[in-house]
Amino acid sequence: MTVSEHDRLQALESELSNTKAELARVAREQALAAESLRASEELKSRLIACSRDCIKILDLEGRLLFMNEGGMQVLEICDIGPFLNSCWVEFWEGADREAAQAAVRAAQGGGIGHFVGYFETRTSRQPRWWDVVVSPIYDANGKPERLLALSRDVTQHKKNETALCEAIQFNREIMEGAAEGIIVYDAELRYQLFNPFMERLTGKRSQEVLGRVATEVFPRLGPSGIETALKRALQGEVVQVADALVPKHSADGRDLWESCTFAPHRDAQENVIGVIGLVRDVTERHLAEETFRSIVVGTASATGNDFFPSLVRHLATALRVRYAFITDCDDQKRAKALAFWNNDQFGEKFEFDIADTPCMKVLNGETCHYKEGIQSLFPLDTGLGDWGAESYLGVPMLDREGRVIGHIAILDDKPMDRDPRAIDLVKIFAARAAAELKRQRAETKLQDALQQVQTLQKKLEAENIYLQEEISKEHNFEEIVGNSRAIMEVLDRVETVAPTDSTVLITGETGCGKELIARAIHSHGSRKHRPLVKLNCGAIPTGLVESELFGHMKGAFTGALERRTGRFELADGGTLFLDEVSELPPDTQVKLLRVLQEHEFEPLGSSRTIRVNVRIIAASNRDLEKAVQEGRFRADLYYRLNVLPIVLPPLRQRRSDIPLLTAFFVERFARQFGKQITGIAQDTMDLLSRYDWPGNIRELQNVVERAVVLSRGPVLKLGADLLPAVGATMASTDEVADLDLDDLQPHDSPSDSSSLEEVEKRHIQRVLQKTDWVIEGERGAAKILDLHPNTLRSRMKKLGIERSSLSPTLPATKSRSHEAITN
């Protein structure tokens, strides 16, 4: 053997040895894999066998091929043999069989079927409910070859569900049959439960209220105090509301007295998630108590002019009727109402002839009751129709001699049954009212000697009423805000003129704060402790201006039923602010000049001269000098008013004030509407600063108010649509200049016989037609004619210009969002 053959043989032996070693390793790995597979299969088999779920293998036709041991034990099946190859669907009965068949079909198609069915155990016949899922078992090609049916025992869950349903049904029966209201609110006080008692009580069905906030459905819950009680219950407190009056809360619109209990509604973690409320209707009990209080308490302390209003109010409340009134009548022919209760408020007093009315028999001394049909019984009494009256009860008022001096009547818009208790009650009221009426008649005889004192008292009362009305009004501003040079010059002027008593004339565009400046002058002068009385001369019809300024006597003109105190007399010792003074009629200008010069005037219908010490502050948003030149305003009155002039710059000339004004309004309206606004977006401030503000400060106030209302975050952002100049409806000054003024001239030249008024009328009509009858604004007729809008309206009224007065040959106009003529 050569050396090379020996080497080759050794190489072959080495390769053989390596091959044997590799084969041994592969054999070991295969043995390990087989053992792992066997262990896995054994574990899987044990899990399936021991599972308490019933696991079944079905063929594609739904025949039973296999069932695990755990499932057999649960079903109490000892031998599976008799059931193999049986149709699994046939094991179920009734609707469950149809559900099983549907589940099998779903799995055959590659889907998953599911249902809950009833199946008793085989031996002890124990009832069982099963949650069943049927799914496909796929072959190597991904096609269903068999079906897997998995059933899980849900009997206990089903029993719990049944018990819950029974409990719910029990609770529902309690709530539906309860003789009191049962309500459940969530944490936002939205209705979650509203039982039938509450439906009958309020006339609202549960479908109408569920999910809605209580105070949105019944707004009067707030004033009644119930909303406050609910909020306290949300804080974890059990709240008792003894008696709460909820106006018009019943199904038929009556007021209800309710006794309520509100307790917090908690979840399993003791967190408050809402409120449970119990409501009891105590109206009948409360009305009985109210009747007693009405007689003993309600009218016991009322005297004089307060007695009869108190009487009719308590009477209507006690008997739950819409109307009640008391009359004074001595001659049995005509009655005069002393007080009238109209539904839920005092109505105006009235007089009527008693003939052909239900009061005829009453004022003859009889008690009269008409259950229904009162209008058909007395068709000539038109007042019954105005009230919609259906029923009536009247009781005479007798003096000590048994003479009828008046009567008490109650009426309602629904039938009124004869109630002896109610009749006796009204008789008690009638006796009390008769005594008071006699007392008042005696007192009236003594009042003639105090006429002068009464006159002064009426003046004081009129002044107080005026002051109260002024206090109740919402002024445009609470203080002056601004630091621009223009406004500082105005304020310096105010400080200069305020200490004097001289007349002041304030001029400036509409909405720039003339009234505010007038208040500042008054409050910084020596008259600040006396009233500041206002009169807008442009807002009062021409025929009533003199009466408003100087007052009138009873009978001075038709409709003057009593003495009226004028604004000059009210402002005696104080200040009179005449806004839009340029709109005063010429006759009134003469009388105003006399007051300025002589400090005296005569009320309409009187020859008595009244002297007053009044400071005049006048204001106008137009050029009075031009009005003087045109003869529409007296020159001597203008120079008398213009002793200390103050000219207010418009907001567009005070752009440096816009951020400070804006911030003032944001803070004011945020506080008013309960908003948390901490800043203003820069782009919003830029937008406000660029805008021209034709409506001045009043327009800025309105824009900021709308922006605050619409704001949804802590930073105020202003949409461009809130500024009219940004939208398409606002025209620029250049657009006004582009109007073809030649088109505004009448098509027909005026003849020589045409009067000046006719030419003026035709010209105004042409301008109105061109502007679509828009008066105010940048494209309005007043702007083109260079007139104040109020002046244009006055000229139109004087010339008889109305929209319908246009020639039918003129083209029709389109409606716009601006102010249009409505005469």
C-alpha positions in Angstrom: 0.0 0.0 0.0 1.4 3.3 -1.0 1.5 6.3 1.1 -1.1 8.1 -0.9 -3.6 5.2 -0.6 -3.0 5.1 3.1 -3.7 8.8 3.5 -6.9 8.5 1.4 -8.1 5.7 3.6 -7.6 7.7 6.8 -9.5 10.6 5.3 -12.4 8.3 4.4 -12.4 6.9 8.0 -12.4 10.4 9.5 -15.3 11.5 7.2 -17.3 8.3 8.2 -16.7 9.1 11.8 -18.0 12.7 11.4 -21.0 11.4 9.5 -21.9 9.0 12.3 -21.6 11.7 14.9 -23.9 14.0 12.9 -26.4 11.2 12.5 -26.4 10.6 16.2 -26.9 14.4 16.9 -29.9 14.5 14.5 -31.4 11.4 16.1 -31.1 13.0 19.5 -32.8 16.2 18.3 -35.6 14.2 16.6 -36.1 12.3 19.9 -36.3 15.5 21.8 -38.8 17.1 19.3 -40.9 14.0 19.4 -41.0 14.1 23.2 -41.9 17.8 23.2 -44.7 17.1 20.7 -46.0 14.2 22.7 -45.9 16.3 25.9 -47.7 19.2 24.2 -50.4 16.9 22.8 -50.8 15.3 26.2 -51.1 18.8 27.8 -53.6 19.9 25.2 -55.6 16.7 25.6 -55.6 17.1 29.4 -56.7 20.7 29.1 -59.5 19.8 26.8 -60.5 16.8 28.8 -60.5 18.6 32.2 -62.1 21.9 30.9 -65.4 22.7 32.5 -66.5 24.1 29.2 -68.3 21.7 26.9 -66.0 21.3 23.9 -67.4 19.5 20.9 -66.0 18.6 17.4 -68.6 18.5 14.6 -68.3 17.5 11.0 -69.3 20.0 8.4 -72.9 18.6 8.5 -73.1 19.3 12.1 -72.8 15.7 13.4 -71.1 15.1 16.7 -67.6 13.6 16.4 -66.1 14.4 19.8 -66.9 15.8 23.3 -64.4 16.4 26.1 -64.7 14.7 29.5 -65.3 17.9 31.4 -68.2 18.7 29.1 -69.6 15.2 29.6 -69.5 15.6 33.4 -71.2 19.0 33.3 -74.0 17.6 31.1 -74.1 14.4 33.2 -73.3 12.2 30.2 -71.6 8.9 31.2 -71.2 7.4 27.7 -70.7 9.5 24.7 -71.1 6.6 22.3 -74.9 6.8 21.7 -74.5 10.4 20.8 -71.7 10.2 18.3 -72.6 10.9 14.7 -75.9 12.4 15.9 -77.1 15.8 14.7 -75.9 18.3 17.3 -78.6 20.8 16.3 -81.3 18.3 17.3 -80.1 18.4 21.0 -81.7 21.9 21.2 -85.4 22.7 21.3 -87.7 25.5 20.1 -86.1 28.8 19.3 -82.7 27.5 20.5 -82.7 24.9 17.7 -83.2 27.6 15.1 -80.3 29.6 16.7 -78.1 26.5 16.7 -78.8 25.8 13.1 -78.0 29.5 12.2 -74.7 29.2 14.2 -73.7 26.0 12.3 -74.4 27.7 8.9 -72.3 30.7 9.9 -69.3 28.5 10.8 -69.8 26.4 7.6 -69.3 29.6 5.7 -66.1 30.5 7.5 -67.7 32.8 10.1 -68.5 32.5 13.8 -72.0 31.7 15.1 -73.1 32.7 18.6 -76.3 32.3 20.7 -77.4 31.7 24.3 -79.6 28.6 24.8 -81.3 26.5 27.4 -80.4 22.8 27.9 -81.1 20.6 31.0 -78.5 18.1 32.4 -79.3 14.5 31.3 -79.6 12.8 34.7 -80.8 15.3 37.3 -82.6 17.5 34.7 -81.1 20.7 36.2 -81.8 23.8 34.2 -78.8 25.3 32.5 -78.2 28.2 30.2 -75.3 28.0 27.8 -73.3 30.6 26.0 -72.5 28.8 22.7 -69.8 29.8 20.1 -69.5 27.7 16.8 -66.3 28.3 14.7 -64.7 26.5 11.7 -61.6 24.3 11.9 -59.5 24.8 8.7 -57.5 22.2 6.7 -54.0 22.7 5.3 -55.5 24.6 2.4 -57.4 27.0 4.6 -60.9 25.6 4.0 -63.3 24.5 6.8 -63.1 20.8 7.3 -64.7 20.5 10.7 -66.5 22.6 13.3 -65.7 23.5 16.9 -68.7 24.1 19.2 -67.8 25.6 22.6 -70.5 25.9 25.3 -70.0 27.7 28.6 -72.4 27.5 31.5 -73.9 31.0 32.2 -76.7 29.8 34.5 -75.7 31.9 37.4 -75.3 35.0 35.2 -78.7 34.2 33.8 -80.2 33.9 37.2 -78.6 37.2 38.3 -80.0 38.8 35.2 -83.4 37.4 35.9 -83.3 38.6 39.4 -82.2 42.0 38.3 -85.1 42.2 35.8 -87.5 41.2 38.6 -86.0 43.8 40.9 -86.3 46.4 38.1 -89.9 45.4 37.5 -90.6 45.6 41.2 -89.0 49.1 41.4 -90.9 50.1 38.3 -94.2 49.0 39.9 -93.3 51.0 43.1 -92.5 54.1 41.1 -95.5 53.9 38.8 -97.9 53.3 41.7 -96.3 55.8 44.1 -98.6 58.6 45.4 -95.6 61.0 45.3 -93.1 62.1 42.7 -89.9 60.1 42.4 -87.1 61.8 40.4 -83.5 60.9 39.7 -81.0 63.6 38.5 -77.5 63.1 37.2 -74.5 65.2 38.3 -75.5 68.0 35.8 -79.1 68.0 37.2 -80.4 66.3 34.1 -83.5 64.1 34.5 -82.7 60.4 34.6 -86.0 59.2 36.0 -89.4 61.0 36.0 -92.2 58.7 37.4 -95.9 58.8 36.4 -96.9 60.8 39.4 -94.7 63.7 38.2 -96.1 63.2 34.7 -99.6 63.6 36.0 -98.6 66.5 38.3 -96.8 68.6 35.7 -98.4 67.4 32.4 -94.9 66.6 31.0 -94.2 63.1 29.7 -91.0 61.5 30.8 -89.8 61.4 27.1 -90.0 65.2 27.1 -87.8 65.7 30.1 -85.3 62.8 30.3 -81.8 63.9 29.5 -82.6 67.6 29.9 -81.5 70.0 32.6 -84.3 70.5 35.2 -84.2 74.3 35.0 -84.5 74.2 31.2 -87.6 72.2 31.4 -89.1 74.1 34.4 -87.4 77.6 34.5 -89.4 78.5 37.7 -87.5 75.9 39.8 -84.8 78.6 40.2 -86.9 81.3 41.9 -88.7 78.7 43.9 -85.5 77.6 45.7 -85.6 74.0 44.5 -82.5 74.5 42.2 -80.5 75.6 45.3 -81.7 72.6 47.2 -80.6 70.3 44.4 -77.1 71.8 44.3 -76.8 71.3 48.0 -77.7 67.6 47.6 -75.0 67.3 45.0 -72.6 68.4 47.7 -73.6 65.3 49.8 -76.3 66.9 51.9 -79.8 65.6 52.5 -82.1 68.6 52.0 -85.7 69.0 53.2 -87.8 71.7 51.4 -90.9 72.1 53.6 -93.1 74.1 51.2 -91.9 75.5 47.9 -94.1 77.5 45.5 -93.5 76.6 41.8 -95.6 79.0 39.6 -97.6 77.4 36.8 -96.1 74.0 37.5 -99.2 71.8 37.3 -100.6 70.1 34.2 -103.3 72.7 33.9 -101.1 75.7 34.5 -101.8 76.2 38.2 -99.3 77.2 40.8 -98.1 74.2 42.9 -96.9 74.0 46.5 -94.4 71.1 46.8 -92.8 69.5 49.8 -89.5 67.9 48.6 -86.7 65.7 49.9 -83.4 65.6 48.0 -80.6 63.1 48.8 -77.3 62.5 47.1 -77.2 59.5 44.7 -73.9 57.5 45.2 -72.2 54.8 43.2 -70.4 51.7 44.6 -67.4 53.8 45.5 -69.6 56.3 47.5 -69.0 59.0 44.9 -72.0 61.4 44.4 -73.2 60.8 40.9 -76.6 62.6 41.1 -79.6 63.4 43.3 -82.7 61.3 44.2 -85.8 63.5 44.8 -89.1 62.8 46.4 -91.9 65.3 45.7 -95.2 65.6 47.4 -98.1 67.8 46.3 -99.2 69.8 49.3 -101.1 72.4 47.4 -104.5 71.6 48.9 -103.1 71.8 52.5 -101.2 74.9 51.7 -104.2 76.6 50.1 -106.2 75.9 53.2 -103.5 77.5 55.3 -103.2 80.3 52.7 -106.9 81.0 53.0 -106.6 81.5 56.7 -103.6 83.7 56.3 -105.3 85.7 53.6 -108.2 86.5 55.9 -106.4 86.9 59.2 -102.9 88.1 58.2 -103.0 89.2 54.6 -105.5 92.0 55.1 -105.3 92.7 58.8 -102.4 95.1 58.5 -103.2 96.6 55.1 -104.8 100.0 55.2 -105.5 102.9 52.9 -104.6 102.5 49.2 -102.8 99.2 49.9 -105.9 97.5 51.3 -108.0 96.8 48.2 -105.1 95.5 46.0 -104.0 93.3 48.9 -107.6 92.1 49.2 -108.1 91.1 45.6 -104.7 89.4 45.4 -105.3 87.3 48.5 -108.8 86.5 47.4 -107.7 85.2 44.0 -104.9 83.3 45.5 -107.1 81.6 48.1 -109.8 80.6 45.6 -107.4 79.9 42.7 -109.2 82.0 40.2 -107.8 84.2 37.4 -109.7 87.5 38.1 -110.9 89.3 41.2 -112.0 92.9 41.6 -113.7 95.3 44.1 -116.0 98.1 43.0 -117.4 101.2 44.6 -121.0 101.8 43.7 -123.7 103.9 45.4 -126.3 104.4 42.8 -126.6 100.8 41.5 -126.0 102.2 38.0 -122.3 102.6 37.5 -119.4 100.9 39.2 -115.8 101.9 39.6 -113.1 99.4 40.2 -111.0 100.0 43.3 -108.6 97.2 42.6 -108.3 94.5 39.9 -106.2 91.3 40.0 -105.5 90.0 36.5 -104.2 86.4 36.6 -100.9 87.0 38.2 -100.6 90.7 38.4 -102.5 93.9 39.1 -104.6 95.1 36.2 -105.6 98.7 35.4 -108.7 100.1 37.1 -111.9 100.5 35.1 -115.5 101.8 35.3 -118.6 100.2 33.8 -122.4 100.5 33.6 -123.9 97.7 35.6 -126.8 97.2 33.2 -126.7 93.9 31.3 -123.8 92.6 33.4 -123.5 89.8 36.0 -123.3 92.5 38.7 -126.9 93.6 38.3 -128.3 91.3 41.0 -125.3 91.7 43.2 -125.6 95.4 43.4 -129.2 95.0 44.3 -128.1 93.1 47.4 -128.0 89.4 46.2 -125.2 86.9 46.1 -124.9 85.6 42.5 -123.1 82.5 41.2 -122.8 81.4 37.6 -121.0 78.1 37.2 -120.4 78.4 33.4 -121.5 80.0 30.2 -121.3 83.5 31.6 -120.6 85.1 28.2 -123.7 83.6 26.6 -125.8 84.8 29.5 -124.6 88.4 29.2 -123.6 88.9 25.6 -123.6 92.7 25.9 -120.8 92.6 28.5 -117.8 92.7 26.1 -115.3 92.7 29.0 -116.2 89.1 29.7 -115.1 88.2 26.2 -111.9 90.1 26.5 -111.0 88.1 29.7 -112.2 84.8 28.3 -114.4 84.5 31.4 -116.5 81.3 31.9 -117.8 81.5 35.5 -118.6 84.2 38.0 -119.3 84.7 41.8 -120.3 88.1 43.2 -121.1 89.2 46.8 -122.4 92.7 47.7 -120.7 95.0 50.1 -123.1 96.5 52.7 -122.8 99.3 55.1 -124.2 99.3 58.6 -127.6 100.3 57.4 -127.7 97.5 54.9 -127.2 99.7 51.8 -125.1 98.3 48.9 -122.0 100.5 48.5 -120.0 98.2 46.2 -119.3 94.5 45.5 -116.6 91.9 45.3 -116.5 89.6 42.2 -114.3 86.7 41.2 -114.2 85.2 37.7 -112.4 82.3 36.0 -111.8 81.0 32.5 -113.1 77.6 33.5 -116.3 76.4 35.2 -116.6 77.2 38.9 -118.5 74.8 41.1 -120.7 76.2 43.8 -118.5 76.0 46.9 -120.2 77.1 50.2 -116.8 77.6 51.8 -115.7 79.9 49.0 -119.0 81.9 49.2 -118.6 82.3 53.0 -115.0 83.3 52.4 -115.9 86.1 49.9 -118.6 87.3 52.3 -116.0 87.7 55.0 -113.9 89.7 52.6 -116.9 91.8 51.5 -117.7 92.8 55.1 -114.0 93.8 55.7 -113.9 95.7 52.4 -117.2 97.5 53.1 -115.7 98.7 56.4 -112.5 99.9 54.8 -114.4 101.6 52.0 -116.5 103.6 54.5 -113.3 104.5 56.4 -111.7 105.7 53.2 -114.7 107.8 52.2 -114.5 109.5 55.6 -110.8 110.0 55.3 -111.3 111.5 51.8 -113.4 114.3 53.2 -110.5 115.4 55.4 -108.0 115.5 52.6 -109.4 118.6 50.9 -107.8 120.7 53.6 -104.4 119.2 52.8 -104.4 120.0 49.0 -101.3 122.1 49.1 -99.4 119.4 51.1 -100.5 116.8 48.7 -99.3 118.8 45.7 -95.8 119.0 47.2 -96.0 115.3 48.1 -97.0 114.4 44.5 -94.0 116.4 43.3 -91.7 114.5 45.6 -93.3 111.2 44.6 -92.9 112.0 41.0 -89.2 112.9 41.6 -88.6 109.7 43.5 -90.3 107.6 40.8 -88.2 109.3 38.1 -85.0 108.6 40.2 -86.0 105.0 40.7 -86.6 104.6 36.9 -83.2 106.1 36.2 -81.5 103.9 38.7 -83.2 100.8 37.2 -82.0 101.6 33.7 -78.8 100.1 32.4 -76.5 103.0 31.4 -74.1 102.7 28.5 -71.1 103.1 30.8 -70.3 103.0 34.4 -67.2 105.3 34.2 -65.2 107.2 31.6 -62.3 105.1 30.2 -59.6 106.5 28.0 -56.2 108.1 27.9 -55.8 109.5 24.5 -55.0 113.2 24.0 -58.5 113.9 22.6 -60.4 112.4 25.6 -58.0 114.0 28.1 -58.8 117.4 26.5 -62.5 116.7 26.9 -62.0 115.7 30.6 -60.0 118.8 31.2 -62.9 120.8 29.8 -65.4 118.9 32.0 -63.3 119.8 35.1 -63.4 123.4 34.0 -67.1 123.7 33.4 -68.5 121.4 36.1 -68.1 123.8 39.1 -70.1 126.5 37.2 -73.9 126.7 36.8 -73.7 127.9 33.2 -75.4 126.2 30.3 -73.2 123.6 28.5 -73.6 122.3 24.9 -72.1 118.9 24.1 -71.8 118.0 20.4 -70.6 114.8 18.9 -71.6 111.8 16.8 -74.1 109.3 17.9 -72.7 106.8 20.4 -69.6 108.7 21.4 -70.8 109.3 25.1 -72.6 112.6 25.3 -74.8 111.5 28.1 -71.8 110.1 30.0 -70.1 113.5 29.8 -73.3 115.2 31.0 -73.4 112.9 34.0 -69.8 113.7 34.7 -70.4 117.4 34.7 -73.4 117.0 37.0 -71.6 114.7 39.4 -68.7 117.1 39.8 -70.8 120.2 40.3 -72.5 121.7 43.3 -75.8 120.1 42.2 -74.6 116.5 42.4 -76.9 115.8 45.4 -80.0 116.8 43.3 -81.4 114.8 40.5 -80.1 114.7 36.9 -83.2 114.5 34.8 -83.0 113.4 31.1 -85.1 114.1 28.1 -84.4 112.8 24.5 -86.0 115.5 22.4 -85.9 113.4 19.3 -87.6 110.4 20.8 -90.9 112.2 21.8 -93.7 113.0 19.4 -93.8 116.7 18.5 -97.1 117.3 20.3 -95.9 115.9 23.6 -92.6 117.6 24.0 -94.0 120.7 25.7 -96.0 118.5 28.1 -92.8 116.5 28.9 -90.8 119.6 29.5 -93.2 121.9 31.3 -96.0 119.5 32.5 -99.7 120.0 32.2 -102.8 120.5 34.3 -105.7 118.1 34.4 -107.9 118.8 31.4 -105.3 120.8 29.5 -106.0 118.7 26.4 -107.8 115.5 25.4 -106.4 112.6 27.4 -105.0 114.8 30.2 -106.7 113.0 33.0 -104.5 114.2 35.9 -101.9 116.8 36.7 -98.5 115.9 35.3 -95.2 117.2 36.6 -92.8 118.3 33.8 -89.1 117.6 33.6 -88.1 121.2 34.5 -90.1 121.0 37.7 -88.6 117.5 38.5 -85.1 118.9 38.0 -85.6 122.0 40.2 -82.3 122.5 42.1 -80.6 119.9 39.9 -79.7 119.5 36.2 -81.8 118.9 33.1 -80.0 117.0 30.3 -81.7 117.7 26.9 -80.4 115.1 24.4 -80.9 115.7 20.6 -81.9 119.3 21.4 -81.8 120.1 17.7 -85.1 118.2 17.3 -87.1 120.6 19.4 -90.1 122.2 17.6 -89.9 126.0 17.0 -92.7 126.8 19.6 -90.9 124.8 22.2 -87.6 126.5 21.4 -89.2 129.8 22.3 -90.4 128.5 25.7 -87.0 127.0 26.4 -85.3 130.3 25.7 -87.7 131.9 28.3 -86.7 129.4 30.9 -83.0 130.0 30.2 -83.4 133.7 30.5 -86.1 134.2 33.1 -86.0 130.8 35.0 -89.8 130.5 34.8 -92.5 128.8 32.8 -96.2 128.0 32.8 -97.5 124.4 32.6 -99.9 123.6 29.8 -103.5 124.5 30.7 -102.4 126.8 33.6 -101.8 130.5 34.0 -99.7 130.0 37.1 -96.0 130.8 36.7 -93.5 128.4 38.2 -90.0 129.5 38.9 -87.2 126.9 38.8 -83.4 126.8 39.4 -82.2 124.3 36.8 -78.9 123.9 35.1 -79.3 123.0 31.4 -76.9 120.6 29.6 -77.8 120.2 26.0 -76.5 117.7 23.5 -76.7 117.3 19.7 -75.1 114.9 17.2 -75.4 117.4 14.4 -74.1 120.8 13.5 -76.4 123.3 15.2 -74.7 126.2 13.4 -75.9 124.8 10.1 -79.4 124.3 11.6 -79.4 128.0 12.6 -78.3 129.1 9.1 -81.1 127.0 7.6 -83.6 128.5 10.0 -84.5 125.3 11.7 -83.0 126.4 15.1 -83.3 129.7 16.8 -80.0 131.7 16.7 -80.6 133.3 20.1 -81.3 129.9 21.7 -78.2 128.4 20.1 -75.9 131.2 21.5 -77.6 130.9 24.9 -77.0 127.1 25.0 -73.4 127.4 23.5 -72.0 129.3 26.5 -69.6 126.5 27.4 -69.2 124.2 24.4 -67.7 120.7 24.6 -67.0 118.8 21.4 -66.7 115.0 21.8 -64.3 113.3 19.3 -65.5 110.0 17.7 -63.8 106.8 18.5 -62.0 106.6 15.2 -60.1 109.8 16.3 -59.1 108.1 19.6 -57.6 104.8 18.3 -55.1 104.8 21.2 -58.1 104.4 23.5 -59.4 101.2 21.8 -57.3 98.7 23.7 -58.2 100.3 27.1 -61.9 100.5 26.3 -62.0 97.1 25.0 -60.4 95.7 28.1 -62.9 97.5 30.3 -65.9 96.1 28.4 -64.4 92.5 28.4 -64.0 92.6 32.2 -67.5 94.0 32.7 -69.3 91.5 30.4 -67.2 88.6 31.6 -68.3 89.4 35.1 -71.9 89.9 34.0 -72.2 86.6 32.1 -70.0 84.5 34.5 -67.2 84.0 32.0 -63.5 83.4 32.8 -61.7 85.6 30.3 -58.1 86.4 31.1 -56.9 88.0 27.9 -57.6 89.3 24.4 -56.0 87.8 21.3 -53.5 90.1 19.5 -55.2 89.6 16.1 -58.5 90.5 17.7 -57.0 93.7 19.1 -55.4 94.5 15.7 -58.8 94.0 14.0 -60.5 96.3 16.5 -57.8 99.0 16.0 -58.1 98.9 12.2 -61.9 99.2 12.2 -63.4 102.7 11.6 -66.2 102.4 14.3 -69.0 104.4 12.6 -71.1 103.5 15.6 -68.6 104.9 18.0 -68.3 103.6 21.6 -71.8 102.2 21.6 -70.9 99.9 18.6 -67.6 98.8 20.4 -69.7 97.9 23.4 -72.1 95.8 21.4 -69.3 94.1 19.5 -67.4 93.2 22.7 -70.6 92.0 24.4 -71.4 89.6 21.5 -67.8 88.4 21.5 -67.9 87.7 25.2 -71.2 85.8 24.9 -69.8 83.7 22.0 -66.4 83.1 23.6 -65.5 79.5 24.5 -62.1 79.9 26.1 -60.1 82.1 28.4 -58.7 84.2 25.6 -61.2 86.4 23.7 -61.1 86.0 20.0 -63.2 88.1 17.7 -64.6 86.6 14.5 -64.4 88.9 11.5 -68.1 88.5 10.9 -68.8 90.4 14.1 -67.6 93.7 12.5 -70.1 94.9 9.8 -67.3 96.7 7.9 -65.6 93.4 7.3 -68.7 91.7 5.9 -70.2 92.2 2.5 -73.2 94.2 3.8 -71.1 97.3 4.8 -70.0 99.7 2.2 -67.0 102.0 2.4 -67.1 105.8 2.1 -65.6 105.5 -1.4 -68.6 103.4 -2.4 -70.9 106.2 -1.3 -68.9 108.7 -3.3 -69.2 106.4 -6.4 -73.0 106.7 -6.4 -74.2 108.4 -9.6 -75.7 111.6 -8.2 -77.0 112.5 -11.6 -79.3 109.4 -11.3 -80.7 110.8 -8.1 -82.2 113.8 -9.8 -85.8 113.7 -10.9 -86.3 112.5 -14.5 -88.7 115.3 -15.2 -87.5 118.9 -14.8 -89.7 120.9 -12.4 -92.0 123.3 -14.0 -92.1 126.9 -13.1 -95.3 126.2 -11.0 -93.6 123.6 -8.8 -93.2 124.7 -5.2 -90.0 124.3 -3.3 -91.6 121.6 -1.2 -92.6 119.6 -4.3 -89.0 119.8 -5.7 -87.7 118.7 -2.3 -90.2 115.9 -2.0 -89.3 114.5 -5.4 -85.6 114.7 -4.7 -85.9 112.9 -1.4 -88.0 110.2 -3.1 -85.3 109.6 -5.7 -82.6 109.3 -3.1 -84.7 106.9 -1.1 -85.3 104.8 -4.2 -81.6 104.7 -5.0 -80.7 103.5 -1.5 -83.5 100.9 -1.3 -85.2 103.1 1.4 -82.3 102.7 3.7 -82.0 105.9 5.9 -79.0 105.3 8.2 -75.5 104.0 7.5 -72.7 104.7 5.1 -75.0 104.0 2.1 -78.1 105.6 3.7 -80.2 108.4 2.3 -79.3 110.7 5.2 -75.6 110.4 4.4 -76.2 111.4 0.7 -78.5 114.2 1.6 -76.1 115.4 4.4 -78.9 115.3 6.9 -79.3 113.8 10.4 -81.4 110.6 10.1 -84.0 112.0 12.6 -84.1 115.2 10.6 -84.7 113.2 7.4 -87.5 111.3 9.1 -89.1 114.6 10.2 -88.9 116.0 6.6 -90.4 112.8 5.2 -93.3 113.0 7.7 -93.9 116.7 6.9 -93.8 116.1 3.2 -96.0 113.0 3.4 -93.4 110.7 2.0 -94.1 107.0 2.6 -92.9 103.9 0.9 -96.3 103.3 -0.7 -96.3 106.9 -2.0 -93.7 106.2 -4.7 -95.0 106.3 -8.3 -95.9 102.8 -9.6 -93.6 103.5 -12.5 -90.6 103.6 -10.3 -88.7 100.3 -10.0 -89.3 98.1 -6.9 -86.7 98.1 -4.2 -85.0 95.2 -2.6 -85.1 94.6 1.2 -81.8 94.9 3.0 -80.6 94.2 6.5 -80.2 98.0 7.2 -83.0 100.1 8.8 -85.8 100.6 6.2 -88.8 102.9 6.1 -91.8 101.3 7.9 -94.2 104.3 8.0 
